[in-house]
Amino acid sequence: MEATFVVVGGGIAGVSCAETLAFLEPEERIILISESSLIKTVTNLHAITRTLQDFDIKETESSYLSAKYLNVTVLHETLLEIDDVNHIVSTSSNKIKYKFLCLCLGAQPKLIPQAAAFPQILGIRDTDSVETFVEKLQNSKKIVVVGNGGIASELVFKMQNVEVDWVIRDKHISATFVDPGAAEFFQSSLRRQRSPEEPVTKRMRYNEDNLKKSGAALGPDWYKNLIISGSQNHESHSQIKIHYENEINNVTALENSVFPIEVTLTNGEKITCDIVVSATGVHPRSNFVTQNEFKKSEDGGIQINEFMQTSLQDIYAAGDLCNASWPLAKHWFQMKLWTQARQMGCYAAKCMSAHFQKESTLQDFCFEMFAHSTKLFGYKVILLGLYNGQKLGTNYEILIRMSKETEYIKFVLENNRLQGAVLIGDTDLEEMCENLILNQLDLSPYGDDILNPNIDIEDYFD
């Protein structure tokens, strides 16, 4: 087989790349190789600001792309080898000659070391793993959740009718995204009594024939249409106990006990439970062979330059598999997020198209400032710029405004200029904050009044 462009990966980076290529190069053949027969596509995309976008992820059968774009062929296969000298990729049943190749294989869950020995330890990464977890949870009274990122936070928030021991190695919850102040703001959501709601599923659900295949990662709203409930009395809400600054030291199987396993924490505490959920991050998936070695970062991610090119000729990469190794803009940094996977996939397609047409291209504006929109503990959360003082050392100040159970606003300032912001709740300040970060306006005339609730600060900077 031959194609001008070959994209590997059915996650959001790969599909965004293939769709953008199909739009930019409608006359050229594009092949998308996806290990799973299900792919992830972006729906309901809307721009909140110049750099901030909100969207849903839809899981659909891979034939959707071929039907929508006549020049796209989707192969349901596994990448085995890349011959970067002769520009040939080998899959489980094909050899494909390419002019340009983009790798969007994503990442795989970094499970706790004991996971291999115990079927009760589950990782959560793709749709199949979530369904396995939901099924096992229905017969569970007590579970342990390990990890402090987005999936762990939403899982703990969403679960009903089960005792939860949440093991985190940080001093506060959701440390991947927020500071201790915002974590304290979220605490009331964990304590609040929530009535279990039957979700309304508005989207098609698909099943895979071969469940051993590795599916693409979960979408930002993966938990919305699920009832995640244990077997405790349905009148009882989830009891959540948080174990701060702890990790799992050991797991042992129990016999003649109510619970099948016992978990020992690093502080010596022992917890018996039905299942353990390991949501402790990911590492890049690079389970294929190449003629020459890619330049890689310490975590195994493939290094890319400002045009998404790897160290091997005509091979690009996007999403969780790669690490940005160009001189970064002050207010941008890489994080393994859905928003960045989509941006990188689209931008890689633009670079490949420009390279093919022998045209020059400018780096996308999305790499000028970090911007992420998500939901945590039922609240809208927007993170802009250096929202936790990243890159700033200790020479910065923080302004905070909080209304309990309504909103939490944090501004990070350096030399009286806004460098980052955390906006939780319906604050409607995202556009103003984005402009202040990009324009680096001197805010010293306004002092602390910039977050005075009696002053409409948007009027100042409209």
Backbone hydrogen bonds, N-H to C=O, Kabsch-Sander energy under -0.5 kcal/mol:
donor,donor_aa,acceptor,acceptor_aa,energy
3,A,97,K,-2.3
4,T,29,R,-1.0
5,F,29,R,-1.9
6,V,100,F,-2.4
7,V,31,I,-3.0
8,V,102,C,-2.6
9,G,7,V,-0.6
9,G,33,I,-3.2
11,G,104,C,-0.5
15,V,11,G,-2.5
16,S,12,I,-2.1
17,C,13,A,-2.1
18,A,14,G,-2.5
19,E,15,V,-2.7
20,T,16,S,-2.2
21,L,17,C,-2.4
22,A,18,A,-2.3
23,F,19,E,-1.6
24,L,20,T,-2.5
25,E,21,L,-3.4
28,E,25,E,-1.4
30,I,71,N,-2.8
31,I,5,F,-2.4
32,L,73,T,-2.9
33,I,7,V,-3.0
33,I,31,I,-0.5
34,S,32,L,-0.6
34,S,75,L,-2.8
39,I,60,T,-3.1
40,K,10,G,-2.2
41,T,58,K,-2.9
43,T,56,D,-2.6
46,H,54,D,-2.5
48,I,46,H,-0.5
48,I,52,L,-2.3
49,T,52,L,-1.9
53,Q,51,T,-0.5
54,D,46,H,-2.5
56,D,43,T,-2.8
58,K,41,T,-3.3
60,T,39,I,-2.6
60,T,58,K,-0.5
62,S,37,S,-2.2
64,Y,61,E,-2.0
65,L,62,S,-1.1
66,S,62,S,-0.8
67,A,63,S,-2.1
68,K,64,Y,-1.8
69,Y,65,L,-2.8
70,L,68,K,-0.5
72,V,69,Y,-1.6
73,T,30,I,-2.7
75,L,32,L,-2.9
75,L,73,T,-0.5
76,H,74,V,-0.5
77,E,75,L,-1.5
80,L,90,S,-2.9
81,E,90,S,-1.9
82,I,289,V,-3.2
83,D,88,I,-3.6
84,D,82,I,-1.1
87,H,83,D,-0.9
88,I,83,D,-2.0
89,V,96,I,-2.8
90,S,81,E,-3.1
91,T,94,N,-3.1
92,S,78,T,-1.0
96,I,89,V,-2.9
97,K,1,M,-3.0
98,Y,87,H,-2.4
99,K,3,A,-0.8
99,K,4,T,-1.0
100,F,4,T,-2.2
101,L,314,D,-2.5
102,C,6,V,-2.6
103,L,316,Y,-2.7
104,C,8,V,-2.9
104,C,102,C,-0.6
108,Q,283,H,-2.7
110,K,281,G,-3.1
111,L,109,P,-1.1
115,A,112,I,-2.2
116,A,113,P,-0.6
117,A,114,Q,-1.1
118,F,114,Q,-0.7
118,F,115,A,-0.9
121,I,118,F,-1.6
122,L,120,Q,-0.7
122,L,276,V,-3.0
124,I,278,S,-0.9
125,R,123,G,-0.5
130,V,126,D,-1.6
131,E,127,T,-2.2
132,T,128,D,-2.2
133,F,129,S,-2.0
134,V,130,V,-2.9
135,E,131,E,-2.1
136,K,132,T,-2.2
137,L,133,F,-2.6
138,Q,134,V,-1.3
139,N,136,K,-1.1
140,S,137,L,-2.4
143,I,163,E,-2.9
144,V,275,I,-2.2
145,V,165,D,-2.5
146,V,277,V,-3.1
147,G,167,V,-2.0
149,G,279,A,-0.6
153,S,149,G,-2.2
154,E,150,G,-2.4
155,L,151,I,-2.3
156,V,152,A,-2.4
157,F,153,S,-1.9
158,K,154,E,-2.3
159,M,155,L,-2.0
160,Q,228,I,-2.1
163,E,141,K,-2.9
164,V,239,Q,-3.4
165,D,143,I,-2.5
166,W,164,V,-0.6
166,W,241,K,-3.0
167,V,145,V,-3.1
167,V,165,D,-0.7
168,I,166,W,-0.6
168,I,243,H,-2.2
175,A,172,H,-0.6
176,T,148,N,-1.0
177,F,174,S,-1.4
178,V,174,S,-2.7
183,A,179,D,-2.2
184,E,180,P,-2.1
185,F,181,G,-1.8
186,F,182,A,-2.0
187,Q,183,A,-0.9
188,S,184,E,-0.6
188,S,185,F,-0.6
189,S,186,F,-1.3
190,L,186,F,-1.3
191,R,187,Q,-1.8
192,R,188,S,-1.6
194,R,192,R,-0.6
201,T,199,P,-0.7
202,K,200,V,-0.7
211,L,209,D,-0.8
213,K,210,N,-1.3
215,G,213,K,-0.7
218,L,125,R,-1.7
222,W,219,G,-1.4
224,K,221,D,-1.8
226,L,223,Y,-1.5
228,I,226,L,-0.8
229,S,227,I,-0.9
230,G,160,Q,-2.7
231,S,140,S,-3.2
232,Q,161,N,-2.3
236,S,233,N,-2.2
239,Q,162,V,-0.6
240,I,238,S,-0.6
241,K,164,V,-2.9
241,K,239,Q,-0.5
243,H,166,W,-3.3
244,Y,242,I,-0.8
245,E,170,D,-2.2
246,N,168,I,-2.6
246,N,243,H,-0.5
249,N,247,E,-0.5
249,N,264,T,-3.1
250,N,264,T,-1.7
252,T,262,E,-2.6
254,L,260,P,-3.2
261,I,273,C,-1.6
262,E,252,T,-2.9
263,V,271,I,-3.6
264,T,250,N,-3.1
265,L,263,V,-0.5
265,L,269,E,-3.0
266,T,247,E,-1.9
268,G,265,L,-2.0
271,I,263,V,-3.0
273,C,261,I,-2.3
274,D,142,K,-3.1
275,I,142,K,-0.9
276,V,120,Q,-2.4
277,V,144,V,-3.2
278,S,122,L,-3.3
278,S,276,V,-0.6
279,A,146,V,-3.0
279,A,277,V,-0.8
283,H,108,Q,-2.4
285,R,106,G,-2.3
286,S,284,P,-0.8
288,F,286,S,-1.5
289,V,80,L,-2.4
291,Q,82,I,-1.2
297,S,301,G,-2.9
300,G,297,S,-1.9
302,I,321,L,-2.2
303,Q,295,K,-2.8
304,I,323,N,-2.1
305,N,309,Q,-2.0
308,M,305,N,-2.1
310,T,315,I,-2.9
315,I,312,L,-1.7
316,Y,101,L,-3.6
316,Y,314,D,-0.5
317,A,308,M,-1.9
318,A,103,L,-2.1
321,L,318,A,-0.6
322,C,319,G,-1.4
323,N,302,I,-2.7
325,S,304,I,-2.3
328,L,326,W,-0.6
329,A,367,F,-0.6
331,H,368,E,-0.6
332,W,329,A,-1.6
337,L,335,M,-2.2
341,A,337,L,-2.1
342,R,338,W,-2.3
343,Q,339,T,-2.2
344,M,340,Q,-2.9
345,G,341,A,-2.2
346,C,342,R,-2.4
347,Y,343,Q,-2.5
348,A,344,M,-2.8
349,A,345,G,-1.7
350,K,346,C,-1.8
351,C,347,Y,-2.4
352,M,348,A,-2.6
353,S,349,A,-2.5
354,A,350,K,-2.4
355,H,351,C,-2.5
356,F,352,M,-2.5
357,Q,353,S,-2.3
358,K,355,H,-0.9
359,E,354,A,-3.4
367,F,364,D,-1.5
368,E,365,F,-2.2
370,F,331,H,-3.2
372,H,383,L,-2.2
374,T,381,V,-2.8
376,L,379,Y,-2.1
379,Y,376,L,-2.3
381,V,374,T,-3.0
382,I,423,L,-2.5
383,L,372,H,-2.7
384,L,421,A,-2.7
385,G,370,F,-2.9
386,L,419,Q,-2.6
387,Y,385,G,-1.8
389,G,386,L,-2.2
392,L,389,G,-1.9
395,N,392,L,-1.1
396,Y,394,T,-1.5
397,E,413,L,-3.0
399,L,411,F,-2.3
401,R,409,I,-2.6
403,S,407,E,-2.7
404,K,402,M,-0.5
406,T,403,S,-2.6
407,E,403,S,-1.9
408,Y,424,I,-2.0
409,I,401,R,-3.0
410,K,422,V,-2.4
411,F,399,L,-2.9
412,V,420,G,-2.8
413,L,397,E,-3.0
413,L,411,F,-0.6
414,E,417,R,-2.5
417,R,414,E,-1.4
419,Q,412,V,-3.5
420,G,412,V,-1.3
421,A,384,L,-2.2
422,V,410,K,-2.3
423,L,382,I,-2.8
424,I,408,Y,-2.8
424,I,422,V,-0.5
425,G,380,K,-2.8
427,T,425,G,-1.6
433,C,429,L,-2.7
434,E,430,E,-2.4
435,N,431,E,-2.3
436,L,432,M,-2.3
437,I,433,C,-2.3
438,L,434,E,-2.5
439,N,435,N,-2.9
440,Q,436,L,-1.4
441,L,436,L,-0.6
443,L,416,N,-3.1
443,L,441,L,-0.5
446,Y,443,L,-1.7
447,G,443,L,-1.0
449,D,446,Y,-1.5
450,I,447,G,-1.2
451,L,448,D,-1.7
452,N,449,D,-1.8
455,I,452,N,-2.0
457,I,455,I,-1.4
459,D,456,D,-1.5
460,Y,456,D,-0.6
460,Y,457,I,-0.6
461,F,457,I,-1.2
462,D,459,D,-0.7
